[in-house]
Amino acid sequence: MPRPRKVKSAKMQFLHGVWTLDEFAAASPRSVSWWQKNIYNYPEVANFSNWNDKSYHEQWAFDAVKANDWLIKKFVYKQV
């Protein structure tokens, strides 16, 4: 007879919140400096970031869920 489980199974983990550019780069296969130079080559980033509202000195902000989905589609599955 197996031992009873004392640790409950982990519940579904949800990704939510806002990422900075550092967190966005950490989730992607590229570095922060690469994103700083090349982020404007990906206009679809405007759909889930503060691209349109951002002033020059303001930090980047990304919707974590949408950014994660986009990174997976763009860099993992390489859908164009």
N, CA, C and O atoms as a CHARMM CRD file, in Angstrom:
* protein
*
  320
    1    1 MET  N      0.83800  -1.17700   0.00000 PROA 1      0.00000
    2    1 MET  CA     0.00000   0.00000   0.00000 PROA 1      0.00000
    3    1 MET  C      0.89200   1.25300   0.00000 PROA 1      0.00000
    4    1 MET  O      1.79800   1.35900   0.82700 PROA 1      0.00000
    5    2 PRO  N      0.64700   2.20000  -0.91600 PROA 2      0.00000
    6    2 PRO  CA     1.49800   3.39100  -0.99800 PROA 2      0.00000
    7    2 PRO  C      1.25400   4.33900   0.16400 PROA 2      0.00000
    8    2 PRO  O      0.20000   4.32400   0.79900 PROA 2      0.00000
    9    3 ARG  N      2.25300   5.15700   0.41900 PROA 3      0.00000
   10    3 ARG  CA     2.11900   6.15600   1.47200 PROA 3      0.00000
   11    3 ARG  C      1.12600   7.23600   1.06700 PROA 3      0.00000
   12    3 ARG  O      1.01600   7.56000  -0.11500 PROA 3      0.00000
   13    4 PRO  N      0.41600   7.78500   2.01400 PROA 4      0.00000
   14    4 PRO  CA    -0.48800   8.89400   1.66300 PROA 4      0.00000
   15    4 PRO  C      0.33100  10.14400   1.33300 PROA 4      0.00000
   16    4 PRO  O      1.38500  10.38100   1.92300 PROA 4      0.00000
   17    5 ARG  N     -0.15600  10.92100   0.40300 PROA 5      0.00000
   18    5 ARG  CA     0.53200  12.14900   0.01100 PROA 5      0.00000
   19    5 ARG  C      0.30900  13.23500   1.04300 PROA 5      0.00000
   20    5 ARG  O     -0.82400  13.52500   1.42800 PROA 5      0.00000
   21    6 LYS  N      1.40000  13.82700   1.48400 PROA 6      0.00000
   22    6 LYS  CA     1.30900  14.92800   2.42100 PROA 6      0.00000
   23    6 LYS  C      1.35100  16.27200   1.70300 PROA 6      0.00000
   24    6 LYS  O      0.89600  17.28400   2.23400 PROA 6      0.00000
   25    7 VAL  N      1.90000  16.27200   0.49400 PROA 7      0.00000
   26    7 VAL  CA     1.99800  17.49600  -0.29800 PROA 7      0.00000
   27    7 VAL  C      0.87700  17.48300  -1.32800 PROA 7      0.00000
   28    7 VAL  O      0.75400  16.54300  -2.11400 PROA 7      0.00000
   29    8 LYS  N      0.08400  18.50600  -1.31800 PROA 8      0.00000
   30    8 LYS  CA    -1.00000  18.58700  -2.29300 PROA 8      0.00000
   31    8 LYS  C     -0.42600  18.91500  -3.66000 PROA 8      0.00000
   32    8 LYS  O      0.60600  19.57800  -3.76800 PROA 8      0.00000
   33    9 SER  N     -1.08900  18.45400  -4.68600 PROA 9      0.00000
   34    9 SER  CA    -0.61000  18.74100  -6.03700 PROA 9      0.00000
   35    9 SER  C     -0.69900  20.23900  -6.30700 PROA 9      0.00000
   36    9 SER  O     -1.60600  20.92500  -5.83600 PROA 9      0.00000
   37   10 ALA  N      0.25300  20.71500  -7.06400 PROA 10     0.00000
   38   10 ALA  CA     0.31100  22.14400  -7.36500 PROA 10     0.00000
   39   10 ALA  C     -0.85400  22.53700  -8.26000 PROA 10     0.00000
   40   10 ALA  O     -1.20000  21.82600  -9.20300 PROA 10     0.00000
   41   11 LYS  N     -1.44200  23.66200  -7.95400 PROA 11     0.00000
   42   11 LYS  CA    -2.53900  24.14600  -8.77800 PROA 11     0.00000
   43   11 LYS  C     -1.97300  24.78000 -10.03300 PROA 11     0.00000
   44   11 LYS  O     -0.77300  25.03800 -10.12400 PROA 11     0.00000
   45   12 MET  N     -2.82900  25.02300 -10.98200 PROA 12     0.00000
   46   12 MET  CA    -2.41700  25.64000 -12.23400 PROA 12     0.00000
   47   12 MET  C     -1.77500  26.99400 -11.95400 PROA 12     0.00000
   48   12 MET  O     -2.34200  27.82600 -11.24500 PROA 12     0.00000
   49   13 GLN  N     -0.60600  27.20400 -12.50900 PROA 13     0.00000
   50   13 GLN  CA     0.08500  28.47100 -12.32900 PROA 13     0.00000
   51   13 GLN  C     -0.27800  29.38900 -13.48700 PROA 13     0.00000
   52   13 GLN  O     -0.23500  28.98400 -14.64900 PROA 13     0.00000
   53   14 PHE  N     -0.62600  30.60200 -13.16900 PROA 14     0.00000
   54   14 PHE  CA    -1.00400  31.56600 -14.18600 PROA 14     0.00000
   55   14 PHE  C      0.03500  32.66200 -14.25900 PROA 14     0.00000
   56   14 PHE  O      0.58000  33.09500 -13.24400 PROA 14     0.00000
   57   15 LEU  N      0.29600  33.09800 -15.45800 PROA 15     0.00000
   58   15 LEU  CA     1.22500  34.18700 -15.69800 PROA 15     0.00000
   59   15 LEU  C      0.41800  35.46300 -15.78300 PROA 15     0.00000
   60   15 LEU  O     -0.49400  35.56600 -16.60300 PROA 15     0.00000
   61   16 HSD  N      0.73400  36.42100 -14.96200 PROA 16     0.00000
   62   16 HSD  CA     0.01600  37.68700 -14.99500 PROA 16     0.00000
   63   16 HSD  C      0.94000  38.80500 -14.53900 PROA 16     0.00000
   64   16 HSD  O      1.95500  38.56600 -13.88400 PROA 16     0.00000
   65   17 GLY  N      0.58400  39.98900 -14.88500 PROA 17     0.00000
   66   17 GLY  CA     1.35400  41.13000 -14.43700 PROA 17     0.00000
   67   17 GLY  C      1.98700  41.89000 -15.57400 PROA 17     0.00000
   68   17 GLY  O      1.60700  41.76100 -16.73700 PROA 17     0.00000
   69   18 VAL  N      2.95800  42.68100 -15.20200 PROA 18     0.00000
   70   18 VAL  CA     3.65400  43.54500 -16.15000 PROA 18     0.00000
   71   18 VAL  C      5.14300  43.23100 -16.07000 PROA 18     0.00000
   72   18 VAL  O      5.70200  43.09400 -14.98200 PROA 18     0.00000
   73   19 TRP  N      5.77300  43.11900 -17.22800 PROA 19     0.00000
   74   19 TRP  CA     7.20800  42.89000 -17.29700 PROA 19     0.00000
   75   19 TRP  C      7.91700  44.17700 -17.65600 PROA 19     0.00000
   76   19 TRP  O      7.38900  45.00900 -18.39300 PROA 19     0.00000
   77   20 THR  N      9.11300  44.33200 -17.13100 PROA 20     0.00000
   78   20 THR  CA    10.00800  45.39200 -17.58200 PROA 20     0.00000
   79   20 THR  C     10.79700  44.84200 -18.76800 PROA 20     0.00000
   80   20 THR  O     10.63900  43.68000 -19.14200 PROA 20     0.00000
   81   21 LEU  N     11.63100  45.67000 -19.34500 PROA 21     0.00000
   82   21 LEU  CA    12.44700  45.20600 -20.47100 PROA 21     0.00000
   83   21 LEU  C     13.40300  44.10700 -20.02100 PROA 21     0.00000
   84   21 LEU  O     13.66700  43.17600 -20.78300 PROA 21     0.00000
   85   22 ASP  N     13.92500  44.19500 -18.80200 PROA 22     0.00000
   86   22 ASP  CA    14.82300  43.15500 -18.29200 PROA 22     0.00000
   87   22 ASP  C     14.11300  41.81300 -18.16600 PROA 22     0.00000
   88   22 ASP  O     14.67500  40.77700 -18.52200 PROA 22     0.00000
   89   23 GLU  N     12.89300  41.82400 -17.66600 PROA 23     0.00000
   90   23 GLU  CA    12.12500  40.58600 -17.52500 PROA 23     0.00000
   91   23 GLU  C     11.70700  40.04300 -18.88700 PROA 23     0.00000
   92   23 GLU  O     11.68900  38.83100 -19.10000 PROA 23     0.00000
   93   24 PHE  N     11.37200  40.94800 -19.80800 PROA 24     0.00000
   94   24 PHE  CA    11.01800  40.54100 -21.16300 PROA 24     0.00000
   95   24 PHE  C     12.21200  39.86400 -21.82700 PROA 24     0.00000
   96   24 PHE  O     12.06400  38.82000 -22.46200 PROA 24     0.00000
   97   25 ALA  N     13.39700  40.46000 -21.67900 PROA 25     0.00000
   98   25 ALA  CA    14.60500  39.88500 -22.26900 PROA 25     0.00000
   99   25 ALA  C     14.96900  38.55700 -21.61200 PROA 25     0.00000
  100   25 ALA  O     15.45900  37.64500 -22.27900 PROA 25     0.00000
  101   26 ALA  N     14.73000  38.44700 -20.30700 PROA 26     0.00000
  102   26 ALA  CA    15.02000  37.18900 -19.61400 PROA 26     0.00000
  103   26 ALA  C     14.12000  36.06300 -20.11100 PROA 26     0.00000
  104   26 ALA  O     14.53300  34.90300 -20.12900 PROA 26     0.00000
  105   27 ALA  N     12.91100  36.39100 -20.50900 PROA 27     0.00000
  106   27 ALA  CA    11.98400  35.38000 -21.02100 PROA 27     0.00000
  107   27 ALA  C     12.25700  35.04500 -22.48900 PROA 27     0.00000
  108   27 ALA  O     11.79300  34.01900 -22.98700 PROA 27     0.00000
  109   28 SER  N     12.99600  35.89100 -23.16900 PROA 28     0.00000
  110   28 SER  CA    13.28200  35.68000 -24.59000 PROA 28     0.00000
  111   28 SER  C     14.68000  35.09900 -24.76200 PROA 28     0.00000
  112   28 SER  O     15.46400  35.07200 -23.81400 PROA 28     0.00000
  113   29 PRO  N     14.99200  34.63600 -25.96600 PROA 29     0.00000
  114   29 PRO  CA    16.33800  34.12000 -26.20600 PROA 29     0.00000
  115   29 PRO  C     17.36100  35.21600 -26.51300 PROA 29     0.00000
  116   29 PRO  O     18.50800  34.90100 -26.83100 PROA 29     0.00000
  117   30 ARG  N     16.98600  36.46600 -26.42900 PROA 30     0.00000
  118   30 ARG  CA    17.86600  37.59400 -26.74000 PROA 30     0.00000
  119   30 ARG  C     18.23800  38.35000 -25.46700 PROA 30     0.00000
  120   30 ARG  O     17.56600  38.22600 -24.44300 PROA 30     0.00000
  121   31 SER  N     19.29800  39.12300 -25.53900 PROA 31     0.00000
  122   31 SER  CA    19.74300  39.89700 -24.38300 PROA 31     0.00000
  123   31 SER  C     19.04100  41.25200 -24.32900 PROA 31     0.00000
  124   31 SER  O     18.37700  41.66200 -25.28100 PROA 31     0.00000
  125   32 VAL  N     19.19900  41.92800 -23.21200 PROA 32     0.00000
  126   32 VAL  CA    18.59000  43.24900 -23.04300 PROA 32     0.00000
  127   32 VAL  C     19.16000  44.22400 -24.06200 PROA 32     0.00000
  128   32 VAL  O     18.41500  44.99300 -24.66900 PROA 32     0.00000
  129   33 SER  N     20.47900  44.19800 -24.25400 PROA 33     0.00000
  130   33 SER  CA    21.09200  45.12900 -25.21200 PROA 33     0.00000
  131   33 SER  C     20.61700  44.86400 -26.63400 PROA 33     0.00000
  132   33 SER  O     20.46400  45.79500 -27.42400 PROA 33     0.00000
  133   34 TRP  N     20.38500  43.59500 -26.96200 PROA 34     0.00000
  134   34 TRP  CA    19.87700  43.28200 -28.29900 PROA 34     0.00000
  135   34 TRP  C     18.47900  43.86800 -28.47400 PROA 34     0.00000
  136   34 TRP  O     18.17100  44.45000 -29.51400 PROA 34     0.00000
  137   35 TRP  N     17.62800  43.71100 -27.44500 PROA 35     0.00000
  138   35 TRP  CA    16.27200  44.26000 -27.53300 PROA 35     0.00000
  139   35 TRP  C     16.28800  45.78300 -27.59400 PROA 35     0.00000
  140   35 TRP  O     15.47500  46.38100 -28.30000 PROA 35     0.00000
  141   36 GLN  N     17.20700  46.42100 -26.85900 PROA 36     0.00000
  142   36 GLN  CA    17.28500  47.87500 -26.90100 PROA 36     0.00000
  143   36 GLN  C     17.60500  48.37800 -28.30400 PROA 36     0.00000
  144   36 GLN  O     17.12000  49.43300 -28.71300 PROA 36     0.00000
  145   37 LYS  N     18.40900  47.63400 -29.03200 PROA 37     0.00000
  146   37 LYS  CA    18.78800  48.03100 -30.39100 PROA 37     0.00000
  147   37 LYS  C     17.74500  47.63700 -31.42900 PROA 37     0.00000
  148   37 LYS  O     17.55200  48.35700 -32.40800 PROA 37     0.00000
  149   38 ASN  N     17.06900  46.51000 -31.23500 PROA 38     0.00000
  150   38 ASN  CA    16.24700  45.92500 -32.29300 PROA 38     0.00000
  151   38 ASN  C     14.74900  45.86600 -32.01200 PROA 38     0.00000
  152   38 ASN  O     14.00500  45.31500 -32.82300 PROA 38     0.00000
  153   39 ILE  N     14.29100  46.40400 -30.91400 PROA 39     0.00000
  154   39 ILE  CA    12.87400  46.25400 -30.58100 PROA 39     0.00000
  155   39 ILE  C     11.97200  46.93200 -31.60300 PROA 39     0.00000
  156   39 ILE  O     10.84700  46.48200 -31.81900 PROA 39     0.00000
  157   40 TYR  N     12.43400  47.99000 -32.22700 PROA 40     0.00000
  158   40 TYR  CA    11.60300  48.69400 -33.20300 PROA 40     0.00000
  159   40 TYR  C     11.48000  47.92900 -34.52400 PROA 40     0.00000
  160   40 TYR  O     10.70100  48.32800 -35.38900 PROA 40     0.00000
  161   41 ASN  N     12.22600  46.84900 -34.69400 PROA 41     0.00000
  162   41 ASN  CA    12.07900  45.98800 -35.87200 PROA 41     0.00000
  163   41 ASN  C     10.87700  45.04800 -35.74300 PROA 41     0.00000
  164   41 ASN  O     10.52300  44.34700 -36.69100 PROA 41     0.00000
  165   42 TYR  N     10.25800  45.04100 -34.57200 PROA 42     0.00000
  166   42 TYR  CA     9.09900  44.19000 -34.30400 PROA 42     0.00000
  167   42 TYR  C      7.90800  45.07600 -33.93700 PROA 42     0.00000
  168   42 TYR  O      7.61900  45.25200 -32.75300 PROA 42     0.00000
  169   43 PRO  N      7.21400  45.63400 -34.92400 PROA 43     0.00000
  170   43 PRO  CA     6.10600  46.54900 -34.61500 PROA 43     0.00000
  171   43 PRO  C      4.94600  45.88800 -33.88500 PROA 43     0.00000
  172   43 PRO  O      4.14100  46.58600 -33.26800 PROA 43     0.00000
  173   44 GLU  N      4.83400  44.56100 -33.93600 PROA 44     0.00000
  174   44 GLU  CA     3.75400  43.87800 -33.23300 PROA 44     0.00000
  175   44 GLU  C      3.91300  43.96200 -31.71300 PROA 44     0.00000
  176   44 GLU  O      2.97200  43.65700 -30.98100 PROA 44     0.00000
  177   45 VAL  N      5.07700  44.36800 -31.23300 PROA 45     0.00000
  178   45 VAL  CA     5.29900  44.56100 -29.80000 PROA 45     0.00000
  179   45 VAL  C      4.39200  45.66900 -29.26900 PROA 45     0.00000
  180   45 VAL  O      4.05300  45.67500 -28.08600 PROA 45     0.00000
  181   46 ALA  N      4.00400  46.58600 -30.11400 PROA 46     0.00000
  182   46 ALA  CA     3.11500  47.68500 -29.69900 PROA 46     0.00000
  183   46 ALA  C      1.76700  47.17300 -29.21300 PROA 46     0.00000
  184   46 ALA  O      1.09000  47.86300 -28.45000 PROA 46     0.00000
  185   47 ASN  N      1.36000  45.98100 -29.63400 PROA 47     0.00000
  186   47 ASN  CA     0.07200  45.42900 -29.21300 PROA 47     0.00000
  187   47 ASN  C      0.03100  45.05700 -27.73800 PROA 47     0.00000
  188   47 ASN  O     -1.04900  45.00800 -27.15000 PROA 47     0.00000
  189   48 PHE  N      1.18600  44.79200 -27.12600 PROA 48     0.00000
  190   48 PHE  CA     1.19700  44.37700 -25.72800 PROA 48     0.00000
  191   48 PHE  C      2.20200  45.15800 -24.87800 PROA 48     0.00000
  192   48 PHE  O      2.65400  44.67200 -23.84100 PROA 48     0.00000
  193   49 SER  N      2.54600  46.36700 -25.32100 PROA 49     0.00000
  194   49 SER  CA     3.47600  47.18000 -24.54000 PROA 49     0.00000
  195   49 SER  C      3.00900  48.63100 -24.52800 PROA 49     0.00000
  196   49 SER  O      1.97900  48.98200 -25.10400 PROA 49     0.00000
  197   50 ASN  N      3.79500  49.45400 -23.85800 PROA 50     0.00000
  198   50 ASN  CA     3.49000  50.88300 -23.80100 PROA 50     0.00000
  199   50 ASN  C      4.23200  51.65000 -24.89800 PROA 50     0.00000
  200   50 ASN  O      4.58600  52.81500 -24.71700 PROA 50     0.00000
  201   51 TRP  N      4.45700  51.00900 -26.00500 PROA 51     0.00000
  202   51 TRP  CA     5.20800  51.57500 -27.12800 PROA 51     0.00000
  203   51 TRP  C      4.65800  52.93400 -27.54800 PROA 51     0.00000
  204   51 TRP  O      5.42500  53.88600 -27.69600 PROA 51     0.00000
  205   52 ASN  N      3.35700  53.03900 -27.74200 PROA 52     0.00000
  206   52 ASN  CA     2.75200  54.27000 -28.24900 PROA 52     0.00000
  207   52 ASN  C      2.72400  55.38300 -27.20200 PROA 52     0.00000
  208   52 ASN  O      2.82800  56.56100 -27.54300 PROA 52     0.00000
  209   53 ASP  N      2.58400  55.01200 -25.93300 PROA 53     0.00000
  210   53 ASP  CA     2.44600  56.00400 -24.86400 PROA 53     0.00000
  211   53 ASP  C      3.77600  56.35800 -24.21400 PROA 53     0.00000
  212   53 ASP  O      3.83900  57.28900 -23.41000 PROA 53     0.00000
  213   54 LYS  N      4.82600  55.64100 -24.54300 PROA 54     0.00000
  214   54 LYS  CA     6.08900  55.74900 -23.83700 PROA 54     0.00000
  215   54 LYS  C      6.87600  56.98300 -24.26300 PROA 54     0.00000
  216   54 LYS  O      7.04700  57.23900 -25.45500 PROA 54     0.00000
  217   55 SER  N      7.35200  57.74000 -23.28600 PROA 55     0.00000
  218   55 SER  CA     8.27900  58.82300 -23.59700 PROA 55     0.00000
  219   55 SER  C      9.68900  58.22900 -23.66500 PROA 55     0.00000
  220   55 SER  O      9.88400  57.05800 -23.33800 PROA 55     0.00000
  221   56 TYR  N     10.64700  59.01300 -24.07800 PROA 56     0.00000
  222   56 TYR  CA    12.00500  58.50700 -24.28200 PROA 56     0.00000
  223   56 TYR  C     12.61600  57.96400 -22.98900 PROA 56     0.00000
  224   56 TYR  O     13.28800  56.93300 -23.01300 PROA 56     0.00000
  225   57 HSD  N     12.39600  58.63300 -21.87900 PROA 57     0.00000
  226   57 HSD  CA    13.02700  58.24600 -20.62000 PROA 57     0.00000
  227   57 HSD  C     12.18500  57.27600 -19.79300 PROA 57     0.00000
  228   57 HSD  O     12.66100  56.77300 -18.77500 PROA 57     0.00000
  229   58 GLU  N     10.96500  57.00400 -20.19900 PROA 58     0.00000
  230   58 GLU  CA    10.10300  56.08700 -19.45300 PROA 58     0.00000
  231   58 GLU  C     10.52700  54.64400 -19.71900 PROA 58     0.00000
  232   58 GLU  O     10.96900  54.30500 -20.81700 PROA 58     0.00000
  233   59 GLN  N     10.38400  53.80600 -18.70100 PROA 59     0.00000
  234   59 GLN  CA    10.73800  52.40300 -18.85300 PROA 59     0.00000
  235   59 GLN  C      9.70600  51.67300 -19.69700 PROA 59     0.00000
  236   59 GLN  O      8.53600  52.05100 -19.74900 PROA 59     0.00000
  237   60 TRP  N     10.16600  50.62300 -20.35500 PROA 60     0.00000
  238   60 TRP  CA     9.26100  49.77200 -21.11300 PROA 60     0.00000
  239   60 TRP  C      8.37600  48.98800 -20.15400 PROA 60     0.00000
  240   60 TRP  O      8.80300  48.61800 -19.06100 PROA 60     0.00000
  241   61 ALA  N      7.15200  48.74100 -20.57200 PROA 61     0.00000
  242   61 ALA  CA     6.22100  47.90300 -19.81300 PROA 61     0.00000
  243   61 ALA  C      5.51200  46.97800 -20.79800 PROA 61     0.00000
  244   61 ALA  O      5.02100  47.42500 -21.83500 PROA 61     0.00000
  245   62 PHE  N      5.46000  45.69700 -20.47400 PROA 62     0.00000
  246   62 PHE  CA     4.87300  44.68700 -21.34700 PROA 62     0.00000
  247   62 PHE  C      3.81500  43.91700 -20.58400 PROA 62     0.00000
  248   62 PHE  O      4.01600  43.57400 -19.41900 PROA 62     0.00000
  249   63 ASP  N      2.69300  43.64000 -21.22600 PROA 63     0.00000
  250   63 ASP  CA     1.69400  42.74000 -20.65700 PROA 63     0.00000
  251   63 ASP  C      2.31800  41.34800 -20.66300 PROA 63     0.00000
  252   63 ASP  O      2.62700  40.81400 -21.72800 PROA 63     0.00000
  253   64 ALA  N      2.50500  40.76100 -19.49100 PROA 64     0.00000
  254   64 ALA  CA     3.25400  39.51600 -19.36100 PROA 64     0.00000
  255   64 ALA  C      2.62400  38.35800 -20.13600 PROA 64     0.00000
  256   64 ALA  O      3.34100  37.57900 -20.76500 PROA 64     0.00000
  257   65 VAL  N      1.31200  38.23700 -20.10200 PROA 65     0.00000
  258   65 VAL  CA     0.64300  37.10900 -20.76400 PROA 65     0.00000
  259   65 VAL  C      0.79400  37.21600 -22.27800 PROA 65     0.00000
  260   65 VAL  O      1.19300  36.25700 -22.93900 PROA 65     0.00000
  261   66 LYS  N      0.47400  38.37900 -22.81600 PROA 66     0.00000
  262   66 LYS  CA     0.55900  38.56100 -24.26800 PROA 66     0.00000
  263   66 LYS  C      2.00100  38.51000 -24.74800 PROA 66     0.00000
  264   66 LYS  O      2.28000  37.96500 -25.81600 PROA 66     0.00000
  265   67 ALA  N      2.92300  39.07500 -23.96900 PROA 67     0.00000
  266   67 ALA  CA     4.33600  39.04000 -24.34600 PROA 67     0.00000
  267   67 ALA  C      4.85500  37.61000 -24.34700 PROA 67     0.00000
  268   67 ALA  O      5.59900  37.22000 -25.24600 PROA 67     0.00000
  269   68 ASN  N      4.47200  36.83400 -23.35600 PROA 68     0.00000
  270   68 ASN  CA     4.89800  35.43700 -23.29500 PROA 68     0.00000
  271   68 ASN  C      4.36300  34.65000 -24.48700 PROA 68     0.00000
  272   68 ASN  O      5.10100  33.87800 -25.09900 PROA 68     0.00000
  273   69 ASP  N      3.09400  34.83800 -24.82000 PROA 69     0.00000
  274   69 ASP  CA     2.51400  34.15800 -25.98800 PROA 69     0.00000
  275   69 ASP  C      3.24100  34.55700 -27.26900 PROA 69     0.00000
  276   69 ASP  O      3.52600  33.70700 -28.11200 PROA 69     0.00000
  277   70 TRP  N      3.53900  35.84400 -27.41500 PROA 70     0.00000
  278   70 TRP  CA     4.21400  36.32100 -28.61900 PROA 70     0.00000
  279   70 TRP  C      5.63100  35.75400 -28.71100 PROA 70     0.00000
  280   70 TRP  O      6.06200  35.33900 -29.78600 PROA 70     0.00000
  281   71 LEU  N      6.35000  35.73500 -27.60000 PROA 71     0.00000
  282   71 LEU  CA     7.71100  35.18600 -27.60200 PROA 71     0.00000
  283   71 LEU  C      7.71000  33.70800 -27.96900 PROA 71     0.00000
  284   71 LEU  O      8.57600  33.25000 -28.71500 PROA 71     0.00000
  285   72 ILE  N      6.74800  32.96800 -27.45100 PROA 72     0.00000
  286   72 ILE  CA     6.66200  31.54500 -27.77700 PROA 72     0.00000
  287   72 ILE  C      6.38700  31.35600 -29.26200 PROA 72     0.00000
  288   72 ILE  O      7.03000  30.53300 -29.91300 PROA 72     0.00000
  289   73 LYS  N      5.43600  32.11200 -29.80000 PROA 73     0.00000
  290   73 LYS  CA     5.09600  31.97400 -31.21700 PROA 73     0.00000
  291   73 LYS  C      6.23700  32.45700 -32.11100 PROA 73     0.00000
  292   73 LYS  O      6.50700  31.85000 -33.14700 PROA 73     0.00000
  293   74 LYS  N      6.89600  33.52300 -31.72800 PROA 74     0.00000
  294   74 LYS  CA     7.91800  34.14100 -32.58500 PROA 74     0.00000
  295   74 LYS  C      9.25700  33.39800 -32.52900 PROA 74     0.00000
  296   74 LYS  O      9.89100  33.18500 -33.56300 PROA 74     0.00000
  297   75 PHE  N      9.68800  33.00500 -31.32400 PROA 75     0.00000
  298   75 PHE  CA    11.02600  32.44900 -31.18700 PROA 75     0.00000
  299   75 PHE  C     11.07500  30.94800 -30.92500 PROA 75     0.00000
  300   75 PHE  O     12.08200  30.30700 -31.22800 PROA 75     0.00000
  301   76 VAL  N     10.01500  30.37800 -30.37200 PROA 76     0.00000
  302   76 VAL  CA    10.02200  28.94100 -30.11200 PROA 76     0.00000
  303   76 VAL  C      9.47300  28.18300 -31.31500 PROA 76     0.00000
  304   76 VAL  O     10.11600  27.26900 -31.83200 PROA 76     0.00000
  305   77 TYR  N      8.27700  28.57300 -31.75300 PROA 77     0.00000
  306   77 TYR  CA     7.65900  27.89900 -32.88900 PROA 77     0.00000
  307   77 TYR  C      8.01300  28.55400 -34.20900 PROA 77     0.00000
  308   77 TYR  O      7.76200  27.98700 -35.27200 PROA 77     0.00000
  309   78 LYS  N      8.60100  29.75600 -34.15000 PROA 78     0.00000
  310   78 LYS  CA     9.07300  30.50300 -35.32800 PROA 78     0.00000
  311   78 LYS  C      7.98500  30.72500 -36.37000 PROA 78     0.00000
  312   78 LYS  O      8.20100  30.51500 -37.56300 PROA 78     0.00000
  313   79 GLN  N      6.82100  31.15100 -35.91000 PROA 79     0.00000
  314   79 GLN  CA     5.75100  31.52100 -36.83600 PROA 79     0.00000
  315   79 GLN  C      5.98400  32.95600 -37.27400 PROA 79     0.00000
  316   79 GLN  O      6.28300  33.82300 -36.45300 PROA 79     0.00000
  317   80 VAL  N      5.84900  33.19700 -38.53800 PROA 80     0.00000
  318   80 VAL  CA     6.10000  34.55000 -39.06300 PROA 80     0.00000
  319   80 VAL  C      4.81200  35.30700 -39.19900 PROA 80     0.00000
  320   80 VAL  O      4.81700  36.46200 -39.62400 PROA 80     0.00000
